[in-house]
Amino acid sequence: MNVTITPTLLKGTITPPPSKSQAHRVLIAAALAGGGTSVIRNLAPSQDILATRRCLTALGAQIDEAGPGAVRVRGLGGAIAEAGPAPVLDCGESGSTLRFLIPVALLVNGAASFTGHGRLMERPMKPYEDLFRERGIAWRLEDGVLTVDGGRGRGRPALEPGEYRLPGNVSSQFFSGLLFTLPLLKGDSLLVSTTPLESVGYVNMTRQAMEAFGVETRWTKEGIFIPGNQTYRPAERTVEADWSQAAFWYAAAGTGSDVAVTGMDEGSVQGDRVILDWGRMIRDEPMPGGAKGLIWGRAGSGSAAPPPQDGPRRYAVSIDVSHAPDLVPPAAAWGALTPGCDLYLKNAARLRMKESDRLSTVTEALTALGAEVIEEPDRLIIRGRETLPGGATVDSRNDHRIAMMAAIAAARCERPVTVAGAECVAKSYPNFWEDYEKLGGRIVRREG
């Protein structure tokens, strides 16, 4: 589907959809629980969440509808279902589903095969591959199918307690996958990052979900200590609104639209709440109380290009995006439409292995709209201006965040913008285009 946007400022109040990141985690914790039924509320039917539900069902959990946006989950408890063939789990395009459920499948079934679509099986998996092969777990990726086998039928568990060491600069999802499973083993474990751990907020989100279902972990100076012999207990949880999706509407508000974002928990452990601090930086505003945000740092005016004689004062802002990489598309649109701002989004190399190479696709999309963007190996440099020319087609490259970024930027363009492949927003925000229209966005949908 192609969507053509006639530029107009947006206006109204919006509550973003439920957090995809939190929904994955509470569904998995509920699926591992025993002794009753859990209820999860405020779920959105995004493609990624449907993938996790599908895979958990294939592993033996029972998930039934319990009203609009709610499900009942009867979990696996301590059951180890090694009889019969190993399951085949279709993860769609969800990297979270794949990385979270590899250790879970090894624990529950001893072996499993995983399939996916798009770029999923091209995304980095080496931390798991190295770790599991060291432990005698077979790992084979052929023709887009990943098979892991911990020795079904050999009378021993695929995973054993102990120290697990892996790099923390590839994806925090590897840590979360192990966190879900290690507490169920017969002894204590220690999860150690061999490099500085990026996206710590996502790891804490996993720990928070586990705690809600009765499982404890704790940080130590060595890593995360995980007591063994624990069990997940059924619970009722309501999924929070999603800060990573809210970021697009904050970017719209920051670039001139009269949009108010409601329903957000500013005390959430979601790391992407840092978009509020990023916005203050992009606007060149002081932080509340003079404090620095979790992830920030100014480049200093010496890093900015000299202003024209009659132009606005220019200033430079440098943001380390390593802990919140999903915020790069909305931040890039925000920076591109902030006059006087030279925005540096640094430590961003991990974005090259998302649904698209996001450093390239952000650059391609914003450049098509007339923005000034420089792409470097691990950062983007964006020179802000009042409006963008538009009058172009942006190829979303089947990346939901690129499509949404283009839509937010299009509101401040001078000529219409077409977003090709606009249906890809269903991966994380199925109602994005409907919400865009509710805020006064003028769009025309065409199949193509």
Secondary structure, 3 states (H helix, E strand, C coil): CEEEEECCCCEEEECCCECHHHHHHHHHHHHHCCCCEEEEECCCCCHHHHHHHHHHHHHCCEEEECCCCCEEEECCCCCCCCCCCCCEEECCCCHHHHHHHHHHHHHHHCEEEEECCCCHHHCCCHHHHHHHHHCCCEEEEECCEEEEECCCCCCCCCCCCCEEEECCCCCCHHHHHHHHHHHHCCCCEEEEECCCCCCHHHHHHHHHHHHHCCCCCEECCCCEEECCCCCCCCCEEECCECHHHHHHHHHHHHCCCEEEECCCCCCCCCHHHHHHHHHHHHCCCCCHHHCCCCCCECCCHHHCCCCCCCCCCCEEEEEECCCCHHHHHHHHHHHHCCCCEEEEEECCHHHHHCCCCHHHHHHHHHHHCCCEEEEECCEEEEECCCCEEEEEEEECCCCHHHHHHHHHHHCCEEEEEEEECHHHHHHCCCCHHHHHHHCCCEEEEECC
